[in-house]
């Protein structure tokens, strides 16, 4: 098939999506949108289908592990459905006599969603549910390795749609084989682009000429200060670092520990399954993790035993090792351990005191991952608030397992999402978790009201008193 035919395919599915969306919106009510979102949610959460999707994802991408993907598919979808259950995404949502404005919520139309291979079912499902909740049609563009999972997910969704009389064309995907040209055509033809994935994809989304909501890169660093509960910190970092073999953008890539508790933390980390690799062995790890300048596919998102063999560490660490923590002090392009590793490998920094730890964390984020999130394990909440004032980050995760907390948890107030906006620091237009509000827009009906024009003294009185006229 030539490029012209490829683009013709995209034109055809976008046309079908537009027709389906128009019919979906026409005469709709909130119940219709809610039912569609629930149908898509049950498509991935039904236990047999969930397991099949998880197994297929690991088989076709080679990333992550089945038990954790089952948990992720379930909890991320369940949490999202909880978040949107009471959200009003249809009709009049406010009517204010004081301003004379009536606000009506409307769909954006056809959403084009670019999704990564790290979560080839959970991320598309999240986008699809949000799109349907807002009255939209959606077309998903998976990465090449994510095609099989996306195809199966859509098969399950369409089966649920058939049960409740919804048009299958509301949820489509870029036909396989995918290509950059097809994805580009989709981004140019749809009404809003939602992009999660590589920074190359994000750049293309933001320059396609269609309004885009894209998210930045993660490279989480967590501070462990001298007041932290070290056992709890070590156990949470271990659970987070190893979940789904570190495929998440919210997985800790580095930890910086205050000198006063460094040795004690390393001891607790060892109990939790984190093996220390001394600084004099760091170059060996770097050489095997980036053998040709690129991350080693035998290490990325692999189970611990496979990763340790690939890194030549199987005989050098305890048999129950879940991840390794490599001592380093380097930050920047010449020090790859300071960047994202997509594996059960943690960079471990030692700081002379808390202020030095903060500076290390700032330097790491300034190199990579600005805007995404930073973690802190501390008994002093004011330190977390101060990080929120000074760090180039949109989220400060306090005393929690970072992977589970950043994208929404049943034990914190963040919206459930697999896509984290990183604000201006990460080159994004949003600074919050991608959620249902990014899939709607509003129309305002504006009526005349009595004038509310202030006098000059009302506006400048306090300024004149201080500075004079």
MIVEXZA-163470 format. One record per residue: x, y, z of N, C-alpha, C in turn. Coordinates in steps of 0.02 Angstrom, whole numbers, padded with zeros to 5 digits, always signed. Example, Ala and Ser with C-alpha at 12.3 -4.5 7.8 and 13.67 -1.06 7.14 Angstrom:
2
+00660-00284+00390+00615-00225+00390+00660-00165+00390+00642-00112+00354+00684-00053+00357+00645+00002+00394
***
This chain:
469
+00043-00060+00000+00000+00000+00000+00044+00062+00000+00031+00110-00045+00073+00169-00048+00048+00223+00001+00088+00277+00005+00073+00329+00055+00005+00361+00042-00014+00368-00020-00079+00398-00036-00135+00355-00010-00128+00289-00017-00179+00244+00010-00182+00247+00086-00122+00253+00117-00119+00258+00190-00160+00318+00214-00150+00375+00182-00185+00435+00202-00260+00429+00187-00276+00394+00134-00346+00382+00119-00380+00341+00173-00343+00293+00201-00370+00253+00257-00387+00298+00316-00341+00344+00332-00353+00389+00388-00413+00434+00375-00417+00461+00315-00474+00503+00297-00540+00464+00307-00539+00401+00287-00600+00360+00290-00621+00348+00363-00574+00331+00407-00593+00316+00476-00612+00380+00513-00580+00436+00496-00599+00499+00527-00670+00518+00506-00686+00507+00443-00754+00521+00419-00806+00478+00455-00789+00414+00465-00836+00370+00501-00842+00393+00574-00786+00414+00603-00788+00438+00672-00831+00501+00679-00825+00546+00630-00865+00607+00633-00940+00592+00629-00957+00546+00585-01028+00527+00578-01053+00495+00642-01013+00450+00671-01033+00416+00733-01039+00466+00790-00992+00513+00794-00994+00562+00849-01054+00607+00843-01071+00628+00783-01129+00671+00773-01193+00637+00796-01199+00572+00780-01258+00534+00800-01258+00522+00876-01200+00510+00904-01192+00498+00976-01213+00560+01015-01194+00619+00990-01210+00681+01025-01283+00701+01015-01310+00687+00957-01378+00709+00941-01428+00676+00989-01467+00717+01023-01517+00690+01068-01490+00653+01128-01425+00664+01143-01394+00627+01198-01416+00655+01265-01403+00617+01317-01409+00640+01385-01349+00612+01424-01343+00632+01487-01286+00609+01527-01284+00533+01532-01342+00502+01535-01344+00429+01543-01312+00394+01484-01322+00421+01424-01292+00389+01364-01216+00392+01369-01189+00449+01387-01117+00456+01392-01089+00411+01448-01124+00409+01503-01102+00368+01559-01103+00294+01541-01154+00272+01507-01160+00202+01487-01103+00182+01440-01086+00226+01394-01031+00211+01347-00965+00205+01384-00953+00250+01432-00891+00247+01471-00888+00182+01512-00945+00163+01541-00946+00100+01579-00935+00040+01535-00962+00042+01474-00952-00014+01427-00878-00023+01413-00844+00033+01399-00772+00028+01385-00733+00006+01446-00755+00029+01505-00721+00008+01566-00728-00066+01580-00787-00093+01571-00797-00164+01583-00760-00206+01531-00750-00178+01472-00714-00215+01420-00644-00234+01441-00612-00191+01480-00543-00206+01502-00542-00235+01573-00593-00222+01613-00591-00245+01682-00619-00315+01693-00661-00339+01648-00687-00407+01655-00627-00454+01663-00624-00494+01716-00562-00528+01735-00530-00570+01680-00569-00608+01644-00540-00651+01591-00508-00608+01536-00543-00556+01516-00516-00513+01464-00456-00473+01489-00459-00452+01552-00403-00416+01581-00340-00459+01577-00345-00521+01599-00287-00565+01598-00262-00577+01527-00308-00587+01481-00288-00599+01411-00251-00538+01383-00276-00478+01399-00243-00417+01376-00173-00411+01407-00167-00426+01472-00103-00421+01506-00053-00470+01477-00075-00531+01465-00030-00582+01437-00008-00562+01366-00055-00537+01327-00037-00517+01259+00011-00458+01259+00000-00410+01305+00044-00352+01309+00116-00372+01323+00126-00416+01372+00194-00437+01389+00224-00478+01331+00184-00520+01301+00209-00562+01246+00230-00521+01186+00192-00470+01169+00205-00432+01107+00252-00373+01116+00255-00345+01177+00300-00288+01188+00365-00309+01222+00363-00365+01259+00423-00385+01296+00435-00341+01357+00385-00303+01377+00393-00255+01432+00345-00272+01489+00371-00266+01551+00328-00276+01609+00315-00348+01625+00265-00360+01669+00248-00428+01688+00172-00434+01695+00147-00493+01686+00075-00505+01682+00038-00487+01746+00059-00511+01805+00020-00496+01866+00011-00421+01877+00065-00383+01866+00060-00311+01879+00018-00276+01826+00021-00299+01764-00021-00269+01713-00095-00282+01727-00110-00340+01754-00180-00355+01774-00203-00305+01827-00159-00294+01877-00175-00246+01930-00183-00176+01901-00138-00157+01857-00140-00090+01827-00204-00081+01786-00219-00129+01743-00280-00124+01703-00342-00116+01747-00343-00153+01802-00401-00153+01846-00405-00087+01886-00351-00072+01922-00354-00015+01968-00358+00053+01932-00320+00060+01878-00322+00123+01842-00392+00136+01813-00423+00083+01789-00489+00090+01759-00542+00100+01813-00537+00061+01867-00585+00068+01922-00581+00139+01951-00521+00163+01963-00512+00230+01990-00539+00284+01944-00527+00276+01879-00553+00324+01831-00629+00325+01832-00659+00267+01831-00732+00264+01832-00761+00294+01896-00725+00286+01951-00746+00320+02013-00741+00396+02005-00686+00420+01975-00676+00491+01968-00729+00525+01925-00751+00490+01872-00796+00523+01825-00870+00508+01839-00884+00467+01889-00953+00444+01900-01002+00502+01908-00983+00554+01944-01029+00609+01956-01014+00670+01913-00965+00665+01868-00947+00722+01826-01002+00736+01776-01019+00800+01768-01071+00820+01721-01037+00841+01656-01049+00803+01605-01017+00815+01540-01068+00825+01484-01130+00837+01503-01182+00848+01453-01229+00903+01476-01248+00947+01430-01299+00997+01444-01275+01056+01484-01322+01090+01516-01307+01149+01555-01274+01129+01621-01215+01156+01633-01179+01138+01695-01178+01196+01744-01194+01257+01721-01200+01313+01768-01244+01366+01737-01281+01401+01780-01327+01454+01758-01326+01507+01812-01289+01562+01801-01274+01611+01852-01310+01677+01838-01364+01692+01874-01399+01755+01862-01355+01816+01874-01307+01811+01920-01265+01869+01936-01223+01890+01877-01198+01843+01839-01157+01859+01781-01196+01857+01716-01256+01827+01719-01296+01820+01659-01271+01767+01611-01228+01722+01637-01197+01672+01593-01223+01603+01608-01244+01569+01556-01262+01498+01559-01207+01460+01523-01180+01408+01555-01124+01370+01527-01149+01301+01507-01135+01282+01445-01157+01219+01418-01095+01179+01398-01091+01117+01422-01033+01076+01406-01043+01042+01339-00990+01039+01299-00994+01011+01231-00934+00964+01219-00942+00914+01175-00885+00873+01156-00835+00913+01115-00773+00887+01111-00725+00918+01065-00732+00890+00995-00762+00830+00988-00772+00801+00922-00738+00734+00915-00688+00732+00871-00650+00671+00860-00581+00679+00892-00566+00636+00940-00502+00637+00975-00454+00589+00941-00393+00611+00930-00339+00567+00907-00292+00555+00964-00284+00492+00986-00244+00476+01045-00183+00435+01026-00124+00464+01037-00061+00430+01025-00039+00398+01091-00030+00332+01091-00018+00296+01154+00045+00252+01149+00079+00241+01206+00143+00205+01206+00135+00129+01215+00191+00094+01206+00191+00022+01213+00199+00000+01286+00218+00046+01330+00229+00027+01400+00164+00007+01434+00109+00039+01415+00042+00021+01442-00006+00015+01383+00001-00038+01343-00035-00041+01279-00109-00055+01283-00134-00069+01344-00207-00076+01353-00233-00023+01401-00198-00013+01457-00222+00033+01508-00226+00105+01484-00175+00128+01448-00176+00198+01425-00229+00210+01371-00235+00167+01319-00291+00176+01272-00359+00174+01307-00368+00127+01353-00432+00122+01388-00448+00186+01426-00398+00213+01459-00407+00275+01496-00429+00332+01450-00396+00339+01393-00414+00390+01345-00484+00378+01316-00499+00316+01300-00564+00299+01270-00621+00315+01318-00613+00295+01381-00665+00308+01431-00676+00383+01439-00622+00421+01445-00629+00493+01452-00662+00524+01391-00643+00501+01331-00672+00528+01270-00747+00514+01266-00767+00453+01280-00837+00435+01278-00878+00472+01331-00850+00480+01389-00884+00517+01443-00900+00588+01420-00857+00617+01378-00867+00684+01354-00907+00690+01290-00932+00634+01264-00973+00636+01204-00935+00635+01139-00872+00612+01142-00829+00612+01083-00824+00544+01050-00799+00544+00988-00772+00483+00957-00696+00486+00966-00663+00429+00962-00591+00427+00972-00558+00378+00925-00500+00396+00900-00459+00353+00858-00391+00347+00891-00370+00286+00905-00308+00274+00942-00252+00256+00893-00194+00286+00904-00134+00270+00865-00083+00238+00911-00081+00171+00912-00033+00137+00957+00037+00136+00927+00086+00125+00970+00154+00113+00945+00155+00045+00912+00205+00031+00870+00205-00033+00833+00197-00094+00879+00231-00094+00936+00226-00152+00981+00159-00156+01017+00123-00101+01018+00060-00100+01053+00000-00116+01010+00011-00129+00945-00045-00140+00899-00089-00198+00919-00059-00255+00935-00098-00315+00950-00143-00304+01010-00115-00272+01063-00155-00259+01123-00212-00212+01108-00198-00161+01067-00250-00112+01051-00306-00144+01010-00287-00186+00963-00337-00220+00922-00383-00263+00966-00353-00299+01013-00394-00342+01056-00438-00301+01103-00410-00247+01129-00450-00203+01172-00511-00176+01135-00501-00154+01073-00557-00128+01034-00607-00182+01018-00583-00243+01008-00629-00299+00996-00675-00308+01057-00645-00305+01117-00684-00312+01178-00733-00253+01187-00710-00192+01172-00753-00134+01179-00812-00138+01131-00797-00158+01069-00851-00162+01020-00903-00216+01040-00880-00269+01071-00926-00320+01095-00973-00291+01148-00945-00249+01192-00987-00216+01243-01034-00165+01210-01009-00130+01160-01051-00081+01125-01112-00116+01094-01100-00175+01066-01155-00212+01034-01211-00227+01085-01192-00238+01147-01241-00254+01199-01288-00195+01214-01261-00134+01207-01300-00075+01228-01317-00029+01169-01306-00054+01108-01329-00017+01050-01288+00044+01032-01222+00042+01045-01179+00097+01027-01141+00082+00962-01126+00134+00925-01093+00127+00860-01019+00110+00870-00996+00057+00839-00926+00037+00845-00878+00090+00819-00902+00132+00773-00858+00184+00744-00841+00239+00794-00872+00238+00853-00853+00286+00904-00782+00273+00929-00760+00211+00926-00693+00193+00949-00658+00154+00894-00607+00184+00864-00569+00152+00810-00495+00159+00824-00455+00129+00782-00382+00136+00787-00352+00144+00718-00293+00171+00716-00256+00176+00653-00244+00106+00627-00264+00091+00565-00256+00022+00540-00184+00000+00538-00172-00063+00557-00105-00091+00553-00087-00103+00479-00023-00098+00462+00032-00078+00505+00032-00002+00517+00048+00017+00578+00052+00087+00594+00113+00119+00561+00112+00183+00556+00169+00220+00528+00167+00292+00553+00224+00325+00550+00226+00395+00570+00182+00437+00524+00179+00418+00460+00138+00456+00413+00064+00451+00430+00042+00390+00449-00028+00381+00467-00044+00420+00531+00001+00415+00580-00011+00450+00643-00012+00526+00631+00033+00549+00589+00035+00621+00573-00031+00642+00540-00055+00602+00494-00118+00618+00459-00175+00620+00509-00176+00573+00556-00229+00574+00607-00225+00637+00649-00165+00655+00671-00157+00714+00713-00179+00777+00676-00169+00779+00612-00190+00838+00573-00265+00839+00559-00296+00781+00558-00367+00777+00538-00416+00779+00597-00394+00761+00657-00439+00757+00713-00450+00826+00744-00492+00829+00796-00509+00893+00828-00466+00907+00889-00441+00856+00921-00394+00865+00977-00348+00805+00980-00283+00818+00989-00234+00765+00997-00219+00756+01071-00220+00693+01092-00197+00674+01159-00135+00631+01149-00078+00652+01175-00016+00615+01160+00021+00597+01224+00032+00532+01232+00073+00505+01286+00126+00462+01253+00189+00473+01270+00241+00431+01239+00306+00468+01232+00344+00451+01180+00410+00479+01171+00407+00554+01160+00461+00588+01177+00463+00660+01166+00461+00678+01092+00482+00632+01049+00475+00643+00977+00401+00646+00958+00362+00599+00985+00290+00600+00973+00257+00663+01001+00278+00682+01060+00250+00742+01091+00264+00803+01048+00326+00809+01024+00343+00866+00981+00301+00867+00919+00292+00809+00888+00252+00805+00827+00180+00822+00841+00155+00800+00898+00085+00816+00916+00076+00891+00925+00125+00923+00957+00118+00994+00972+00131+01039+00912+00155+01010+00857+00168+01049+00797+00125+01027+00738+00073+00986+00751+00032+00959+00697-00021+01009+00673-00031+01063+00710-00081+01111+00690-00149+01099+00720-00156+01045+00759-00218+01029+00794-00206+01042+00868-00255+01071+00904-00245+01079+00976-00225+01013+01009-00172+01015+01047-00144+00954+01075-00136+00959+01150-00150+00903+01184-00135+00895+01254-00083+00840+01258-00022+00859+01273+00033+00811+01275+00066+00814+01344+00102+00761+01360+00133+00757+01426+00208+00746+01420+00244+00763+01474+00316+00763+01472+00347+00698+01496+00413+00698+01495+00451+00638+01515+00458+00634+01590+00459+00574+01615+00471+00563+01687+00544+00545+01699+00568+00564+01757+00634+00542+01780+00636+00555+01855+00595+00517+01890+00581+00532+01960+00642+00524+02004+00653+00575+02046+00703+00569+02099+00667+00579+02165+00685+00539+02215+00654+00541+02280+00706+00557+02333+00688+00603+02378+00732+00623+02432+00714+00583+02495+00765+00556+02529+00755+00524+02594+00793+00566+02644+00757+00601+02688+00791+00645+02735+00803+00611+02802+00835+00648+02848+00856+00618+02911+00799+00604+02958+00738+00628+02942+00680+00615+02985+00636+00559+02958+00653+00530+02901+00610+00481+02868+00604+00416+02907+00548+00383+02898+00540+00314+02921+00575+00271+02869+00636+00250+02884+00679+00219+02834+00652+00152+02810+00624+00112+02856+00596+00048+02836+00538+00058+02788+00493+00103+02805+00435+00117+02762+00458+00145+02695+00507+00190+02696+00532+00219+02634+00561+00165+02589+00601+00122+02617+00633+00069+02577+00581+00022+02548+00532+00004+02588+00480-00042+02563+00437-00010+02509+00421+00054+02517+00380+00088+02467+00419+00098+02402+00482+00117+02408+00523+00126+02348+00531+00060+02311+00540+00006+02348+00546-00060+02317+00483-00079+02280+00426-00071+02313+00362-00089+02282+00351-00048+02219+00367+00015+02223+00357+00061+02167+00406+00047+02110+00469+00039+02128+00522+00030+02077+00513-00034+02038+00486-00085+02070+00482-00150+02037+00415-00163+02004+00364-00121+02017+00298-00134+01989+00299-00132+01913+00272-00184+01882+00271-00192+01810+00341-00181+01780+00391-00202+01819+00461-00199+01797+00483-00129+01776+00458-00078+01813+00479-00009+01804+00460+00021+01737+00404-00001+01709+00382+00028+01645+00352+00097+01654+00331+00113+01714+00295+00176+01724+00341+00236+01722+00315+00292+01695+00353+00355+01697+00359+00381+01768+00321+00353+01814+00322+00375+01884+00365+00330+01927+00400+00283+01897+00445+00240+01935+00508+00280+01955+00529+00272+02018+00590+00307+02040+00650+00287+01996+00684+00337+01970+00746+00324+01934+00807+00341+01975+00796+00381+02028+00852+00399+02072+00825+00412+02142+00869+00404+02191+00854+00423+02260+00915+00461+02286+00903+00512+02324+00957+00549+02356+00945+00546+02431+00996+00521+02467+00988+00507+02539+01035+00551+02578+01009+00582+02631+01049+00624+02674+01101+00580+02711+01162+00606+02715+01219+00568+02741+01206+00537+02810+01171+00573+02853+01160+00549+02921+01124+00483+02925+01083+00468+02874+01044+00406+02875+01061+00361+02815+01114+00378+02779+01129+00341+02717+01140+00267+02730+01185+00251+02775+01201+00181+02788+01140+00143+02815+01102+00176+02859+01043+00143+02886+00991+00131+02832+00985+00179+02786+00937+00169+02731+00959+00113+02685+01023+00110+02669+01048+00056+02627+01034-00012+02658+01040-00016+02724+01026-00078+02759+00952-00097+02753+00908-00047+02761+00836-00061+02754+00819-00078+02682+00852-00045+02635+00841-00059+02564+00860-00131+02548+00915-00154+02578+00937-00223+02566+00885-00273+02592+00856-00258+02650+00805-00302+02677+00744-00305+02631+00729-00249+02597+00671-00246+02553+00684-00274+02484+00747-00290+02469+00763-00320+02404+00805-00277+02358+00830-00221+02383+00871-00178+02342+00945-00188+02356+00982-00212+02307+01053-00227+02317+01096-00166+02297+01142-00148+02339+01186-00091+02327+01243-00112+02280+01254-00071+02228+01312-00079+02185+01358-00020+02198+01417-00032+02226+01462+00024+02244+01482+00065+02184+01503+00127+02198+01520+00174+02144+01576+00147+02099+01622+00107+02127+01678+00082+02086+01656+00030+02035+01592+00007+02040+01565-00039+01990+01514-00007+01943+01504+00058+01952+01453+00093+01913+01468+00091+01838+01531+00099+01819+01548+00099+01748+01531+00033+01714+01538-00021+01752+01521-00087+01724+01446-00091+01710+01407-00067+01757+01334-00066+01747+01315-00022+01688+01346+00037+01684+01331+00083+01629+01347+00051+01562+01404+00016+01558+01425-00016+01496+01376-00069+01473+01347-00106+01521+01300-00159+01502+01229-00132+01493+01212-00077+01526+01145-00049+01521+01137-00009+01456+01193+00022+01435+01193+00059+01371+01250+00033+01327+01246-00028+01303+01303-00059+01267+01322-00023+01203+01274+00008+01170+01288+00043+01107+01261+00114+01108+01256+00140+01168+01228+00207+01175+01153+00208+01183+01122+00149+01176+01049+00143+01185+01036+00093+01240+00979+00101+01274+00962+00055+01328+00958-00017+01303+00986-00062+01341+00990-00133+01324+00920-00165+01330+00894-00192+01276+00827-00221+01276+00822-00282+01321+00879-00312+01339+00877-00369+01384+00871-00347+01457+00874-00281+01468+00868-00253+01535+00803-00214+01544+00782-00179+01491+00723-00136+01496+00661-00176+01517+00631-00154+01572+00566-00180+01595+00564-00256+01600+00621-00286+01622+00625-00359+01629+00618-00380+01702+00600-00443+01712+00600-00471+01779+00670-00467+01808+00675-00468+01875+00739-00458+01908+00792-00508+01886+00772-00573+01882+00822-00623+01865+00852-00612+01796+00810-00596+01747+00835-00583+01679+00878-00521+01677+00857-00469+01713+00896-00407+01715+00965-00419+01745+00968-00456+01799+01032-00467+01832+01080-00507+01789+01053-00554+01752+01096-00593+01705+01123-00546+01651+01080-00505+01623+01100-00459+01569+01153-00409+01593+01149-00391+01657+01198-00343+01684+01259-00377+01714+01262-00444+01711+01318-00480+01738+01321-00478+01814+01264-00470+01847+01262-00461+01919+01232-00521+01956+01211-00572+01919+01174-00627+01950+01211-00660+02007+01277-00665+02001+01316-00699+02053+01344-00651+02105+01330-00586+02097+01361-00537+02142+01312-00506+02192+01249-00524+02187+01199-00496+02232+01159-00553+02263+01123-00541+02318+01083-00594+02349+01031-00622+02301+01013-00684+02313+00966-00719+02268+00898-00687+02266+00879-00652+02320+00812-00623+02322+00811-00550+02299+00863-00528+02265+00867-00458+02243+00811-00441+02194+00778-00385+02207+00722-00362+02165+00743-00305+02119+00791-00265+02142+00819-00211+02100+00888-00194+02125+00925-00156+02085+00991-00135+02107+00993-00059+02112+01032-00035+02161+01042+00036+02172+01116+00051+02162+01131+00090+02111+01201+00102+02091+01224+00169+02118+01275+00168+02159+01301+00230+02186+01331+00273+02131+01315+00338+02133+01342+00384+02083+01338+00454+02111+01377+00499+02082+01370+00570+02099+01366+00613+02036+01367+00581+01978+01366+00619+01915+01295+00634+01893+01286+00693+01862+01222+00714+01835+01232+00746+01767+01189+00727+01719+01193+00758+01653+01205+00708+01598+01212+00733+01537+01217+00691+01478+01275+00643+01480+01329+00661+01514+01387+00617+01519+01380+00566+01575+01324+00568+01609+01313+00523+01666+01244+00491+01657+01238+00440+01615+01173+00412+01597+01132+00385+01655+01165+00367+01710+01127+00343+01768+01080+00396+01796+01094+00459+01781+01052+00514+01807+00988+00523+01767+00980+00484+01713+00920+00489+01671+00874+00431+01680+00822+00429+01638+00772+00375+01642+00802+00310+01618+00788+00255+01655+00819+00191+01640+00770+00136+01623+00705+00147+01634+00653+00099+01616+00671+00028+01637+00699+00022+01696+00721-00044+01719+00726-00043+01795+00740-00101+01823+00746-00107+01895+00816-00084+01918+00836-00026+01893+00901+00003+01910+00888+00073+01937+00913+00086+01997+00904+00150+02031+00973+00183+02039+00977+00247+02023+01038+00285+02039+01033+00309+02111+01086+00300+02149+01085+00318+02220+01136+00372+02235+01112+00429+02258+01154+00486+02274+01158+00495+02349+01216+00519+02372+01227+00533+02443+01236+00608+02451+01197+00639+02495+01201+00711+02505+01225+00727+02575+01265+00779+02583+01294+00796+02648+01240+00815+02698+01187+00848+02675+01131+00866+02718+01069+00876+02675+01014+00897+02707+00951+00903+02670+00956+00955+02614+00985+01012+02627+00990+01063+02576+01029+01038+02515+01081+01000+02528+01120+00971+02472+01078+00920+02434+01036+00883+02469+00992+00834+02436+00944+00869+02389+00917+00926+02412+00871+00964+02369+00907+00988+02307+00968+01012+02314+01006+01036+02255+01020+00979+02206+01035+00919+02233+01045+00861+02189+00981+00846+02151+00925+00846+02186+00861+00832+02154+00846+00883+02099+00858+00947+02113+00847+00999+02064+00890+00988+02002+00952+00970+02014+00998+00960+01957+00976+00902+01914+00954+00847+01945+00930+00789+01907+00869+00808+01866+00821+00843+01896+00760+00862+01859+00776+00912+01804+00824+00956+01816+00843+01005+01765+00874+00970+01706+00908+00914+01718+00937+00875+01663+00883+00837+01626+00838+00803+01663+00786+00763+01631+00728+00754+01680+00667+00761+01654+00608+00748+01694+00578+00809+01728+00600+00869+01708+00573+00930+01739+00497+00932+01729+00463+00952+01782+00390+00959+01779+00351+00899+01802+00380+00839+01796+00341+00778+01809+00325+00769+01883+00375+00750+01923+00362+00740+01994+00427+00727+02030+00425+00740+02095+00480+00724+02140+00450+00693+02203+00487+00649+02234+00464+00617+02295+00503+00639+02355+00472+00635+02414+00509+00648+02476+00482+00603+02530+00528+00572+02568+00511+00533+02627+00537+00573+02686+00491+00598+02727+00508+00645+02781+00454+00644+02834+00472+00667+02894+00423+00678+02947+00405+00752+02951+00436+00793+02908+00425+00865+02910+00386+00887+02848+00321+00893+02856+00279+00910+02798+00298+00978+02768+00323+01024+02809+00341+01089+02782+00396+01084+02729+00437+01032+02734+00487+01022+02682+00455+01005+02615+00403+00966+02617+00367+00949+02555+00336+01012+02524+00307+01054+02567+00276+01116+02542+00330+01161+02511+00387+01165+02543+00441+01207+02516+00466+01180+02449+00468+01114+02442+00486+01085+02377+00436+01108+02324+00372+01111+02343+00321+01134+02297+00330+01207+02277+00363+01246+02319+00376+01316+02302+00438+01325+02259+00485+01278+02263+00550+01291+02233+00571+01243+02178+00543+01183+02177+00564+01133+02127+00530+01144+02059+00565+01128+02005+00533+01130+01939+00490+01067+01929+00434+01064+01965+00393+01003+01964+00320+01020+01975+00276+00978+01948+00204+00988+01958+00176+00946+02014+00216+00899+02041+00191+00855+02094+00247+00840+02143+00232+00844+02206+00277+00823+02260+00242+00766+02296+00269+00706+02290+00237+00647+02319+00269+00633+02387+00227+00635+02439+00252+00634+02508+00239+00566+02541+00294+00532+02560+00290+00470+02598+00245+00418+02565+00251+00411+02500+00210+00363+02463+00253+00325+02412+00228+00268+02391+00259+00231+02336+00243+00270+02272+00293+00298+02241+00284+00350+02190+00242+00325+02131+00256+00266+02106+00220+00241+02047+00145+00238+02059+00125+00219+02119+00054+00212+02134+00021+00279+02151+00060+00327+02173+00032+00390+02197+00024+00442+02142+00072+00446+02097+00073+00502+02049+00012+00502+02004-00004+00443+01978-00059+00438+01931-00126+00423+01963-00134+00443+02026-00197+00432+02061-00196+00369+02103-00222+00374+02163-00223+00318+02209-00287+00322+02249-00309+00265+02275-00368+00266+02319-00351+00296+02387-00286+00309+02399-00266+00340+02462-00237+00410+02453-00248+00440+02395-00234+00512+02389-00286+00543+02342-00282+00608+02333-00335+00643+02297-00320+00657+02224-00268+00628+02196-00252+00641+02126-00299+00602+02080-00316+00631+02022-00358+00594+01974-00320+00534+01947-00356+00478+01937-00325+00419+01908-00309+00432+01834-00247+00421+01816-00224+00436+01748-00159+00398+01734-00144+00389+01671-00079+00361+01652-00036+00414+01616-00060+00476+01616-00027+00529+01579-00023+00591+01623+00038+00611+01638+00049+00666+01685+00075+00728+01649+00034+00782+01651+00057+00845+01623+00113+00874+01664+00160+00908+01630+00221+00931+01664+00230+01007+01661+00177+01043+01642+00180+01115+01643+00233+01143+01597+00249+01206+01608+00300+01238+01565+00368+01207+01573+00381+01179+01633+00446+01147+01644+00458+01089+01596+00403+01052+01581+00409+00995+01536+00384+01010+01466+00371+01073+01450+00349+01092+01383+00277+01073+01369+00235+01071+01421+00165+01050+01413+00117+01108+01426+00057+01101+01398+00005+01151+01410-00035+01137+01473-00028+01077+01502-00064+01060+01563-00014+01042+01618-00035+01055+01681+00009+01040+01737-00023+00989+01784-00078+00959+01762-00112+00910+01804-00115+00842+01768-00143+00793+01803-00151+00728+01771-00204+00734+01716-00190+00703+01659-00240+00702+01606-00305+00672+01632-00361+00708+01623-00425+00682+01648-00482+00707+01605-00543+00693+01626-00601+00703+01584-00611+00774+01561-00589+00823+01600-00598+00893+01579-00558+00911+01517-00508+00872+01501-00468+00885+01441-00502+00859+01378-00559+00827+01386-00595+00797+01330-00662+00833+01316-00671+00891+01347-00733+00929+01337-00716+01002+01325-00765+01040+01303-00760+01112+01299-00829+01141+01317-00833+01207+01325-00897+01236+01344-00917+01293+01299-00982+01302+01292-01011+01360+01259-01045+01403+01313-01033+01468+01309-01064+01514+01357-01118+01555+01323-01176+01556+01354-01229+01601+01333-01225+01663+01377-01212+01722+01346-01197+01782+01384-01254+01833+01376-01281+01855+01433-01337+01903+01433-01314+01968+01465-01347+02022+01448-01331+02086+01476-01353+02089+01549-01311+02121+01591-01326+02131+01662-01313+02203+01680-01336+02227+01737-01320+02296+01758-01245+02308+01759-01225+02368+01739-01154+02385+01733-01117+02376+01799-01055+02353+01796-01013+02343+01854-00946+02378+01843-00948+02441+01821-00887+02478+01804-00860+02512+01867-00797+02498+01886-00768+02529+01946-00744+02600+01931-00737+02638+01983-00706+02704+01976-00630+02697+01976-00595+02748+01954-00522+02746+01955-00496+02738+02027-00530+02770+02074-00508+02765+02143-00516+02694+02169-00570+02659+02147-00578+02589+02167-00518+02547+02146-00492+02561+02087-00438+02521+02059-00369+02543+02085-00358+02610+02087-00290+02634+02101-00281+02665+02170-00335+02666+02211-00330+02700+02275-00272+02679+02317-00263+02614+02328-00208+02590+02371-00141+02603+02338-00138+02599+02271-00075+02612+02236-00056+02686+02243-00105+02731+02231-00091+02802+02238-00067+02819+02309-00098+02786+02359-00079+02800+02428-00006+02783+02441+00019+02732+02407+00089+02711+02417+00137+02748+02371+00118+02755+02307+00166+02782+02257+00149+02852+02233+00089+02877+02249+00068+02941+02222+00043+02935+02152+00009+02989+02129-00018+02987+02062+00037+03002+02011
***
